[in-house]
Amino acid sequence: MKNIHLSDVYRGWWIVGAALVAQFVAMGLQVHGPPFMLRPMSEDLGWSRADFISAQTLGQFVMAGIGFVIGTQIDRYGPRRLMLAGTTIVVVATFLTSQVTEVWQWLALRGIVFTVGAALLGNLVVNVTLSQWFVERRGRAIGVAAMGVTLPGVVLPLTLTPIIDEYGWQAAWQILAVAAALLAYPSALVMRRRPEDVGLYPDGKTAEQVKRGEGERARIDFAHSFTRAEAVRTPQFYLVVFGFAVGGAATLTVIGQGVAYATDSGFSRTTAAAMITIYAIPSMVSKPFWGALADRIHPRYIAAVTFVITFISTVCMVIGANAGSTALLGLSFILFGLGIGGSLPLQETVWASYFGRRYLGQVRSAALPFAIGIGAGAPVLTALYFDAVGSYDAAFLTLGALTLIGAVMVLFARPPKLPERMREEADSSPPAREDAIEVPSTPT
């Protein structure tokens, strides 16, 4: 039996591992950590829940702006320098958050400074990079890396809650900052822009395999890449961006305010924290499954199924909370995890397969202002509704209904027709053009 050495492993899988860790840090600090700080900080500092959530909303708009700028930089320079800068900003901002006393300080650090760092470190940068390294196995690669998005939901409830209870929220922020530095800096150093930059081909194909035509999908994917200007002229661009944005409106809201919803409904703090873990486990372990499925079945069909599951989960969540049923509430969070588990890998697979990998950073960043504009409003509107009414029920049911609208929009988003210039090139060129795909450079 042949021994397999680490050097034999396709470098793209090391990129997947680094992307998983980077998303674990970015999403852990941005999405999963703050819910455990909501009540302690609000009660200690005399803030309303809307005050606390408003930093997240501001951050979403900052993310849209910075994301539009860094998209071109990803395509041109790759992820490493962006992620190193992002890690530094995230670590400093997180540590300084432990010292806030006023709402404006919270907004400045969390809403602006931290968000810039998270944008440079997180989803956009790593997923564009993964789409460069994988074509035939893109869904499963993104799915495995996306486990890092949900992994904090498994780890933090078990570690962060005891720290806050024993030492306070200030110490918790400081510990998170140190952990982020230890994890994110090594991950950033692993990243590279494209396999061609280091003498490799997508999906780990060898030069001999490519000559035999086994790299045809990667060749076509690169050759049929839409520029940003071409992509935004297609109706599919807007169906995809609005479909996933509307379909995912419940995600940040439930993750960010689910703990508070459970405790407000009479469940203990420990039970509420357990619900986050209950959702996070199926969300995490299902991501590779959804991603692998997207390599075999068109991802828009699978995405519609996940949206329907999310809708069912929000209905069960409200019923379980009102009935005081731990079992039904737990089932709702399991379904919620399964539903949103596919949202990230499926969305990224759709973007890359529809618009190609050559200018993907620019195309994805053009979608951010639209997607984040919708996503940013849902959590703060939900918090404002709670402050006014004292209940989350109607807001959660509305968000659930929006997932069905998202499902319909995604189903209508068929792959776009090629721009005129690509059709002319295809008609006038032989099938296997040497200039249709980047030739790998000397390994570095």
BARORO-126285 format. One record per residue (C-alpha): residue number from 1; x, z, y. Coordinates in Angstrom, 2 decimals. Each point is the difference from the previous one (the first is absolute). Layout:
<rs>
@nr NUM; east X; up Z; north Y
...
</rs>
This chain:
<rs>
@nr 1; east 0.00; up 0.00; north 0.00
@nr 2; east 1.40; up -1.03; north 3.38
@nr 3; east 0.80; up 2.82; north 2.39
@nr 4; east -1.53; up -0.37; north 3.44
@nr 5; east 2.19; up 1.15; north 2.89
@nr 6; east -1.19; up 0.86; north 3.48
@nr 7; east 1.89; up -3.02; north 1.30
@nr 8; east -2.23; up -2.21; north -2.18
@nr 9; east -3.17; up 1.14; north 1.78
@nr 10; east -1.25; up -2.54; north 2.53
@nr 11; east 0.84; up 1.28; north 3.46
@nr 12; east -3.57; up -0.51; north 1.11
@nr 13; east -1.08; up 2.97; north -2.12
@nr 14; east 2.43; up 2.20; north 1.90
@nr 15; east -1.71; up -1.26; north 3.15
@nr 16; east -3.33; up 1.03; north -1.55
@nr 17; east 1.34; up 3.52; north -0.63
@nr 18; east 1.32; up 0.30; north 3.54
@nr 19; east -3.31; up -1.27; north 1.38
@nr 20; east -1.88; up 2.60; north -2.04
@nr 21; east 2.10; up 2.82; north 1.47
@nr 22; east -0.23; up -1.35; north 3.55
@nr 23; east -3.79; up -0.21; north -0.22
@nr 24; east -0.12; up 3.48; north -1.49
@nr 25; east 1.77; up 1.35; north 3.09
@nr 26; east -1.87; up -2.08; north 2.58
@nr 27; east -3.48; up 0.50; north -1.43
@nr 28; east 0.62; up 3.60; north -0.96
@nr 29; east 0.86; up 0.92; north 3.58
@nr 30; east -2.48; up -2.35; north 1.64
@nr 31; east -3.12; up 0.36; north -2.15
@nr 32; east 0.20; up 2.66; north -2.71
@nr 33; east 1.84; up 2.81; north 1.77
@nr 34; east -2.09; up 0.39; north 3.20
@nr 35; east -3.32; up 0.85; north -1.75
@nr 36; east 1.55; up 3.25; north -1.21
@nr 37; east 1.06; up 0.76; north 3.57
@nr 38; east -3.43; up -0.76; north 1.53
@nr 39; east -1.63; up 3.40; north -0.26
@nr 40; east 3.13; up 2.18; north 0.38
@nr 41; east 1.19; up -1.83; north 3.12
@nr 42; east -3.46; up -0.40; north 1.53
@nr 43; east -0.83; up 3.68; north -0.47
@nr 44; east 3.43; up 1.21; north 1.13
@nr 45; east 0.19; up -2.22; north 3.08
@nr 46; east -3.68; up -0.06; north 0.91
@nr 47; east -0.49; up -3.73; north -0.49
@nr 48; east -3.13; up -1.85; north -1.09
@nr 49; east 0.14; up -2.22; north -3.04
@nr 50; east -0.32; up -3.03; north 2.24
@nr 51; east 3.12; up 1.19; north 1.87
@nr 52; east 1.91; up 0.10; north -3.27
@nr 53; east -1.31; up -3.32; north -1.36
@nr 54; east 0.55; up -1.79; north 3.33
@nr 55; east 3.74; up -0.11; north -0.66
@nr 56; east -0.67; up -1.99; north -3.15
@nr 57; east -2.26; up -2.37; north 1.91
@nr 58; east 2.56; up -0.50; north 2.76
@nr 59; east 2.60; up -0.57; north -2.67
@nr 60; east -2.04; up -2.79; north -1.54
@nr 61; east 0.03; up -1.96; north 3.25
@nr 62; east 3.71; up 0.66; north 0.45
@nr 63; east 0.50; up -1.23; north -3.57
@nr 64; east -1.81; up -3.22; north 0.82
@nr 65; east 2.19; up -0.64; north 3.03
@nr 66; east 3.33; up 0.82; north -1.60
@nr 67; east -0.98; up -1.80; north -3.20
@nr 68; east -0.61; up -3.23; north 1.90
@nr 69; east 3.53; up 0.23; north 1.38
@nr 70; east 1.85; up 0.92; north -3.19
@nr 71; east -1.62; up -2.71; north -2.11
@nr 72; east 2.39; up -2.63; north 1.33
@nr 73; east 2.94; up 2.38; north -0.42
@nr 74; east -0.78; up 0.49; north -3.69
@nr 75; east 0.05; up -3.75; north -0.63
@nr 76; east 3.19; up -0.46; north 1.99
@nr 77; east 2.15; up 3.04; north -0.79
@nr 78; east -1.61; up 1.71; north -2.97
@nr 79; east -1.08; up 3.60; north -0.49
@nr 80; east 3.15; up 2.12; north -0.14
@nr 81; east 0.82; up 0.51; north 3.68
@nr 82; east -3.68; up 0.45; north 0.86
@nr 83; east -0.44; up 2.65; north -2.67
@nr 84; east 3.14; up 1.91; north 1.00
@nr 85; east -1.22; up 0.18; north 3.59
@nr 86; east -3.48; up 0.92; north -1.17
@nr 87; east 1.29; up 2.83; north -2.17
@nr 88; east 1.91; up 1.53; north 2.90
@nr 89; east -3.04; up -0.12; north 2.27
@nr 90; east -2.31; up 1.43; north -2.68
@nr 91; east 2.33; up 2.91; north -0.80
@nr 92; east 0.52; up 0.99; north 3.64
@nr 93; east -3.68; up -0.32; north 0.92
@nr 94; east -1.13; up 1.97; north -3.05
@nr 95; east 2.41; up 2.86; north 0.72
@nr 96; east -1.02; up 0.17; north 3.66
@nr 97; east -3.69; up 0.09; north -1.01
@nr 98; east 0.61; up 3.56; north -1.18
@nr 99; east 0.49; up 0.99; north 3.64
@nr 100; east -3.17; up -1.45; north 1.57
@nr 101; east -2.31; up 2.26; north 1.98
@nr 102; east -2.06; up -2.48; north 2.02
@nr 103; east -2.20; up -2.94; north -0.98
@nr 104; east 2.01; up -2.44; north 2.14
@nr 105; east 3.16; up 0.94; north -1.92
@nr 106; east -1.79; up -0.61; north -3.27
@nr 107; east -1.23; up -3.39; north 1.21
@nr 108; east 3.43; up -1.02; north 1.25
@nr 109; east 1.91; up 1.02; north -3.12
@nr 110; east -2.49; up -0.89; north -2.72
@nr 111; east -1.92; up -2.77; north 1.69
@nr 112; east 2.91; up -1.89; north 1.52
@nr 113; east 3.53; up 1.03; north -1.03
@nr 114; east -0.68; up 0.75; north -3.65
@nr 115; east -2.18; up -3.08; north -0.40
@nr 116; east 2.77; up -2.31; north 1.22
@nr 117; east 2.29; up 1.44; north -2.65
@nr 118; east -2.62; up -0.23; north -2.73
@nr 119; east -0.64; up -3.65; north 0.87
@nr 120; east 3.69; up -0.79; north -0.39
@nr 121; east 0.19; up 1.87; north -3.31
@nr 122; east -3.31; up -0.59; north -1.74
@nr 123; east -2.48; up -2.46; north -1.46
@nr 124; east 0.45; up -3.14; north 2.10
@nr 125; east 3.77; up -0.10; north -0.35
@nr 126; east 0.22; up 0.82; north -3.70
@nr 127; east -2.90; up -2.16; north -1.17
@nr 128; east 1.18; up -3.08; north 1.87
@nr 129; east 3.37; up 0.58; north -1.65
@nr 130; east -1.52; up 0.37; north -3.46
@nr 131; east -1.92; up -3.24; north 0.47
@nr 132; east 3.33; up -1.72; north 0.59
@nr 133; east 1.53; up 1.34; north -3.21
@nr 134; east -2.98; up -0.67; north -2.27
@nr 135; east -2.45; up -2.89; north -0.36
@nr 136; east -1.11; up -0.23; north -3.63
@nr 137; east 0.11; up 3.80; north -0.35
@nr 138; east -0.95; up 0.77; north 3.57
@nr 139; east -3.16; up 1.92; north -0.82
@nr 140; east 1.61; up 2.40; north -2.44
@nr 141; east 3.10; up 0.50; north 2.19
@nr 142; east -2.09; up 0.88; north 3.04
@nr 143; east -2.27; up 2.11; north -2.22
@nr 144; east 2.88; up 2.07; north -1.33
@nr 145; east 1.49; up 0.51; north 3.48
@nr 146; east -3.42; up 0.89; north 1.37
@nr 147; east -0.04; up 3.05; north -2.25
@nr 148; east 2.11; up 1.54; north 2.74
@nr 149; east -2.96; up -0.25; north 2.37
@nr 150; east -2.08; up 2.38; north -2.13
@nr 151; east 2.72; up 2.13; north -1.59
@nr 152; east -0.01; up 2.38; north 3.01
@nr 153; east -3.63; up 0.77; north -0.83
@nr 154; east 1.20; up 1.34; north -3.35
@nr 155; east 3.07; up 1.83; north 1.27
@nr 156; east -1.01; up 1.43; north 3.38
@nr 157; east -3.11; up 2.00; north -0.99
@nr 158; east 2.09; up 1.93; north -2.52
@nr 159; east 2.96; up 0.55; north 2.33
@nr 160; east -1.18; up -0.12; north 3.60
@nr 161; east -3.01; up 2.34; north -0.24
@nr 162; east 2.06; up 2.98; north -1.28
@nr 163; east 2.65; up -0.62; north 2.68
@nr 164; east -2.60; up -0.01; north 2.77
@nr 165; east -1.73; up 3.08; north -1.38
@nr 166; east 3.26; up 1.93; north -0.38
@nr 167; east 2.18; up -1.18; north 2.90
@nr 168; east -2.34; up -1.82; north 2.40
@nr 169; east -0.48; up -3.57; north 1.13
@nr 170; east 3.17; up 0.00; north 2.15
@nr 171; east 2.25; up 0.59; north -3.00
@nr 172; east -1.92; up -2.63; north -1.98
@nr 173; east 0.77; up -2.71; north 2.55
@nr 174; east 3.69; up 0.93; north -0.01
@nr 175; east 0.22; up -0.13; north -3.79
@nr 176; east -1.72; up -3.39; north -0.01
@nr 177; east 2.56; up -1.32; north 2.49
@nr 178; east 2.94; up 1.02; north -2.16
@nr 179; east -1.60; up -1.45; north -3.14
@nr 180; east -0.66; up -3.29; north 1.81
@nr 181; east 3.65; up -0.35; north 0.97
@nr 182; east 1.22; up 0.67; north -3.55
@nr 183; east -2.34; up -2.64; north -1.48
@nr 184; east -0.32; up -2.77; north 2.56
@nr 185; east 3.60; up -0.65; north 1.03
@nr 186; east 1.19; up -0.93; north -3.53
@nr 187; east -3.09; up -2.17; north -0.51
@nr 188; east 0.67; up -1.95; north 3.19
@nr 189; east 3.57; up -0.75; north -1.08
@nr 190; east -1.23; up -1.65; north -3.22
@nr 191; east -2.25; up -2.54; north 1.74
@nr 192; east 0.89; up -3.69; north 0.53
@nr 193; east -1.99; up -2.81; north 1.63
@nr 194; east -0.29; up -2.65; north -2.76
@nr 195; east 1.52; up -0.56; north -3.43
@nr 196; east 1.59; up -3.21; north 1.31
@nr 197; east 2.06; up 2.10; north 2.41
@nr 198; east 1.84; up 1.60; north -2.91
@nr 199; east 0.31; up -3.03; north -2.28
@nr 200; east -3.19; up 0.56; north -1.99
@nr 201; east -3.40; up -1.65; north -0.52
@nr 202; east -3.49; up 1.55; north 0.22
@nr 203; east -1.29; up 1.78; north -3.12
@nr 204; east 3.52; up 0.24; north -1.42
@nr 205; east 0.14; up -3.66; north -1.03
@nr 206; east 3.43; up -1.40; north -0.80
@nr 207; east 1.34; up -3.26; north 1.42
@nr 208; east -0.48; up -1.61; north -3.41
@nr 209; east -3.64; up 1.09; north -0.14
@nr 210; east -0.62; up -1.37; north 3.48
@nr 211; east 1.53; up -3.34; north -0.98
@nr 212; east -2.39; up -0.13; north -2.96
@nr 213; east -2.90; up 0.43; north 2.42
@nr 214; east -0.80; up 3.63; north -0.80
@nr 215; east 0.26; up 0.92; north 3.67
@nr 216; east -2.65; up -2.51; north 1.08
@nr 217; east -2.45; up 2.61; north 1.26
@nr 218; east 2.68; up 1.54; north 2.20
@nr 219; east 0.98; up -3.43; north 1.30
@nr 220; east -3.58; up -0.87; north 0.90
@nr 221; east -0.59; up 3.44; north 1.50
@nr 222; east 2.97; up -0.45; north 2.34
@nr 223; east -0.71; up -3.64; north 0.83
@nr 224; east -3.70; up 0.64; north 0.69
@nr 225; east 0.58; up 2.84; north 2.44
@nr 226; east -2.24; up 0.13; north 3.06
@nr 227; east 1.53; up 0.82; north 3.36
@nr 228; east -1.75; up 2.66; north 2.07
@nr 229; east -1.60; up -2.67; north 2.19
@nr 230; east -1.30; up -1.92; north -3.02
@nr 231; east -1.33; up 3.10; north -1.75
@nr 232; east -2.04; up 1.27; north 2.95
@nr 233; east -1.77; up -3.37; north 0.23
@nr 234; east -1.52; up 0.42; north -3.46
@nr 235; east -3.33; up 1.79; north -0.57
@nr 236; east 1.51; up 1.61; north -3.10
@nr 237; east 2.40; up 1.98; north 2.21
@nr 238; east -2.90; up 1.78; north 1.67
@nr 239; east -2.06; up 0.41; north -3.16
@nr 240; east 2.94; up 1.68; north -1.71
@nr 241; east 0.96; up 2.23; north 2.90
@nr 242; east -3.54; up 1.13; north 0.84
@nr 243; east -1.08; up 0.20; north -3.64
@nr 244; east 2.79; up 2.38; north -0.94
@nr 245; east -0.27; up 1.91; north 3.28
@nr 246; east -3.75; up 0.59; north -0.33
@nr 247; east 0.29; up 0.60; north -3.74
@nr 248; east 2.73; up 2.56; north 0.55
@nr 249; east -1.59; up 1.82; north 2.94
@nr 250; east -0.87; up 2.97; north -2.21
@nr 251; east 3.53; up 0.44; north -1.29
@nr 252; east 1.77; up 1.73; north 2.89
@nr 253; east -3.13; up 1.95; north 0.90
@nr 254; east -0.57; up 1.50; north -3.43
@nr 255; east 3.70; up 0.70; north -0.55
@nr 256; east 0.39; up 1.51; north 3.46
@nr 257; east -3.20; up 2.05; north 0.08
@nr 258; east -0.93; up 0.40; north -3.65
@nr 259; east 1.57; up 3.46; north -0.23
@nr 260; east -1.91; up 1.17; north 3.07
@nr 261; east -3.21; up -1.59; north -1.35
@nr 262; east 0.31; up 1.90; north -3.28
@nr 263; east 0.72; up 3.36; north 1.64
@nr 264; east -2.81; up -0.52; north 2.51
@nr 265; east -2.32; up -0.59; north -2.95
@nr 266; east 0.83; up 3.42; north -1.43
@nr 267; east 2.81; up -0.84; north -2.39
@nr 268; east 3.15; up 2.12; north 0.06
@nr 269; east 3.19; up -1.23; north 1.62
@nr 270; east 1.64; up -0.17; north -3.43
@nr 271; east -2.85; up -2.13; north -1.39
@nr 272; east 0.12; up -2.27; north 3.03
@nr 273; east 3.74; up -0.52; north -0.41
@nr 274; east -0.55; up -0.72; north -3.70
@nr 275; east -2.40; up -2.81; north 0.94
@nr 276; east 2.81; up -1.79; north 1.80
@nr 277; east 2.14; up 0.25; north -3.12
@nr 278; east -2.95; up -1.16; north -2.11
@nr 279; east -0.38; up -3.14; north 2.12
@nr 280; east 3.73; up -0.60; north 0.27
@nr 281; east 0.77; up -0.13; north -3.71
@nr 282; east -2.37; up -2.86; north -0.95
@nr 283; east 0.85; up -1.75; north 3.26
@nr 284; east 3.70; up 0.15; north -0.82
@nr 285; east -0.08; up -0.89; north -3.69
@nr 286; east -2.52; up -2.82; north 0.47
@nr 287; east 2.10; up -1.89; north 2.55
@nr 288; east 2.29; up -1.73; north -2.53
@nr 289; east -3.10; up -0.88; north -2.06
@nr 290; east -1.79; up -1.59; north 2.97
@nr 291; east 3.23; up -1.77; north 0.99
@nr 292; east 0.62; up -1.40; north -3.48
@nr 293; east -3.63; up -1.11; north -0.18
@nr 294; east 0.49; up -1.87; north 3.28
@nr 295; east 2.76; up -2.04; north -1.66
@nr 296; east -2.62; up -1.29; north -2.49
@nr 297; east -3.32; up -0.03; north 1.91
@nr 298; east -0.51; up -1.00; north 3.61
@nr 299; east 0.53; up 3.18; north 2.01
@nr 300; east -3.02; up -0.51; north 2.26
@nr 301; east -2.34; up 0.51; north -2.97
@nr 302; east 1.76; up 3.19; north -1.03
@nr 303; east -0.01; up 1.25; north 3.60
@nr 304; east -3.77; up -0.39; north 0.16
@nr 305; east -0.33; up 2.12; north -3.15
@nr 306; east 2.16; up 2.77; north 1.50
@nr 307; east -2.14; up 0.02; north 3.16
@nr 308; east -3.16; up 0.49; north -2.06
@nr 309; east 1.65; up 2.91; north -1.83
@nr 310; east 0.91; up 1.55; north 3.37
@nr 311; east -3.62; up -0.33; north 1.17
@nr 312; east -1.27; up 1.79; north -3.11
@nr 313; east 2.57; up 2.75; north 0.50
@nr 314; east -1.09; up 0.78; north 3.57
@nr 315; east -3.63; up 0.31; north -1.06
@nr 316; east 0.96; up 2.36; north -2.85
@nr 317; east 2.21; up 1.95; north 2.41
@nr 318; east -2.85; up 0.74; north 2.38
@nr 319; east -2.40; up 0.88; north -2.83
@nr 320; east 2.57; up 2.25; north -1.68
@nr 321; east 0.89; up 1.79; north 3.25
@nr 322; east -3.63; up 0.70; north 0.85
@nr 323; east -0.78; up 1.15; north -3.53
@nr 324; east 3.05; up 2.28; north -0.09
@nr 325; east 1.02; up -1.69; north -3.25
@nr 326; east 3.73; up 0.18; north -0.63
@nr 327; east -0.36; up -2.39; north -2.95
@nr 328; east -1.81; up -2.70; north 1.98
@nr 329; east 2.33; up 0.41; north 2.96
@nr 330; east 2.96; up -0.34; north -2.34
@nr 331; east -1.50; up -3.14; north -1.57
@nr 332; east -0.52; up -1.50; north 3.44
@nr 333; east 3.67; up 0.52; north 0.90
@nr 334; east 1.09; up -1.53; north -3.32
@nr 335; east -2.08; up -3.10; north 0.75
@nr 336; east 1.27; up -0.03; north 3.57
@nr 337; east 3.57; up 0.00; north -1.29
@nr 338; east -0.71; up -2.86; north -2.40
@nr 339; east -1.65; up -2.02; north 2.74
@nr 340; east 2.63; up 0.35; north 2.67
@nr 341; east 2.78; up -0.20; north -2.58
@nr 342; east -0.33; up -3.77; north 0.03
@nr 343; east -0.39; up -0.52; north 3.72
@nr 344; east 3.68; up -0.13; north 0.98
@nr 345; east 1.49; up -2.07; north -2.86
@nr 346; east -2.95; up -2.39; north 0.03
@nr 347; east 0.07; up -0.47; north 3.76
@nr 348; east 3.74; up -0.68; north 0.07
@nr 349; east -0.28; up -2.38; north -2.95
@nr 350; east -2.76; up -1.94; north 1.76
@nr 351; east 2.00; up -0.35; north 3.21
@nr 352; east 3.14; up -1.22; north -1.75
@nr 353; east -1.77; up -2.36; north -2.41
@nr 354; east -2.17; up -1.51; north 2.75
@nr 355; east 2.63; up -0.49; north 2.69
@nr 356; east 3.37; up -0.10; north -1.81
@nr 357; east 3.08; up 2.16; north 0.36
@nr 358; east 2.18; up -1.84; north 2.50
@nr 359; east -1.76; up 1.25; north 3.17
@nr 360; east -1.94; up 2.84; north -1.60
@nr 361; east 1.23; up 2.68; north 2.39
@nr 362; east -1.32; up -1.95; north 2.98
@nr 363; east -3.32; up -0.74; north -1.70
@nr 364; east -0.58; up 3.58; north -1.13
@nr 365; east 0.90; up 1.43; north 3.39
@nr 366; east -2.48; up -2.35; north 1.67
@nr 367; east -2.73; up 1.56; north -2.12
@nr 368; east 0.85; up 3.59; north 0.91
@nr 369; east -1.73; up 0.21; north 3.40
@nr 370; east -3.28; up -1.10; north -1.56
@nr 371; east 0.26; up 2.16; north -3.11
@nr 372; east 1.22; up 3.12; north 1.76
@nr 373; east -2.52; up -0.35; north 2.78
@nr 374; east -2.72; up 0.52; north -2.60
@nr 375; east 1.84; up 2.55; north -2.09
@nr 376; east 0.99; up 2.13; north 2.99
@nr 377; east -3.56; up 0.50; north 1.17
@nr 378; east -1.45; up 1.30; north -3.27
@nr 379; east 1.80; up 3.39; north -0.22
@nr 380; east -0.46; up 0.98; north 3.64
@nr 381; east -3.65; up -1.11; north 0.08
@nr 382; east -0.59; up 2.04; north -3.14
@nr 383; east 1.68; up 3.04; north 1.59
@nr 384; east -2.03; up -0.42; north 3.19
@nr 385; east -3.17; up -0.29; north -2.08
@nr 386; east 0.87; up 3.25; north -1.77
@nr 387; east 0.74; up 1.78; north 3.29
@nr 388; east -3.42; up -1.10; north 1.31
@nr 389; east -2.13; up 0.46; north -3.13
@nr 390; east 1.97; up 2.41; north -2.19
@nr 391; east -0.21; up -2.21; north -3.09
@nr 392; east 1.93; up -2.87; north -1.54
@nr 393; east -2.81; up -1.32; north -2.22
@nr 394; east -1.37; up -2.93; north 2.02
@nr 395; east 3.46; up -1.09; north 1.08
@nr 396; east 1.30; up -0.09; north -3.58
@nr 397; east -3.02; up -1.95; north -1.22
@nr 398; east 0.44; up -2.52; north 2.82
@nr 399; east 3.64; up -0.49; north -0.90
@nr 400; east -1.02; up -0.52; north -3.61
@nr 401; east -2.46; up -2.70; north 1.02
@nr 402; east 2.73; up -1.78; north 1.94
@nr 403; east 1.98; up -0.44; north -3.21
@nr 404; east -2.79; up -2.24; north -1.34
@nr 405; east 0.26; up -2.18; north 3.11
@nr 406; east 3.74; up -0.20; north -0.58
@nr 407; east -0.57; up -1.09; north -3.59
@nr 408; east -2.18; up -2.92; north 1.12
@nr 409; east 2.50; up -1.13; north 2.63
@nr 410; east 2.91; up 0.06; north -2.44
@nr 411; east -2.00; up -1.99; north -2.58
@nr 412; east -0.59; up -2.73; north 2.59
@nr 413; east 3.71; up -0.17; north 0.84
@nr 414; east 1.06; up -2.92; north -2.18
@nr 415; east 3.66; up -1.13; north 0.17
@nr 416; east 0.60; up -2.00; north 3.21
@nr 417; east 0.64; up -3.72; north 0.07
@nr 418; east 3.58; up -1.02; north 0.75
@nr 419; east 0.78; up -0.97; north 3.60
@nr 420; east 0.29; up -3.72; north 0.71
@nr 421; east 3.81; up 0.09; north 0.14
@nr 422; east 0.17; up 1.46; north -3.53
@nr 423; east -2.40; up -2.58; north -1.40
@nr 424; east 2.08; up -2.79; north 1.53
@nr 425; east 3.19; up 1.47; north -1.43
@nr 426; east -1.61; up 0.33; north -3.44
@nr 427; east -1.13; up -3.63; north 0.07
@nr 428; east 3.40; up -1.35; north 1.07
@nr 429; east 2.32; up 2.22; north -2.07
@nr 430; east 0.77; up 0.26; north -3.73
@nr 431; east -1.36; up 3.08; north -1.78
@nr 432; east 3.30; up 1.84; north -0.30
@nr 433; east 1.64; up -0.23; north 3.40
@nr 434; east 3.27; up 1.86; north 0.42
@nr 435; east -0.87; up 0.95; north 3.60
@nr 436; east -3.29; up 1.60; north -0.98
@nr 437; east 1.57; up 3.28; north -0.95
@nr 438; east 2.95; up 1.88; north 1.37
@nr 439; east 3.15; up -0.42; north -2.02
@nr 440; east 1.53; up 3.39; north -0.84
@nr 441; east 3.07; up 0.88; north 1.98
@nr 442; east 3.10; up 1.67; north -1.36
@nr 443; east -0.86; up 3.48; north -1.32
@nr 444; east 0.80; up 2.91; north 2.32
</rs>
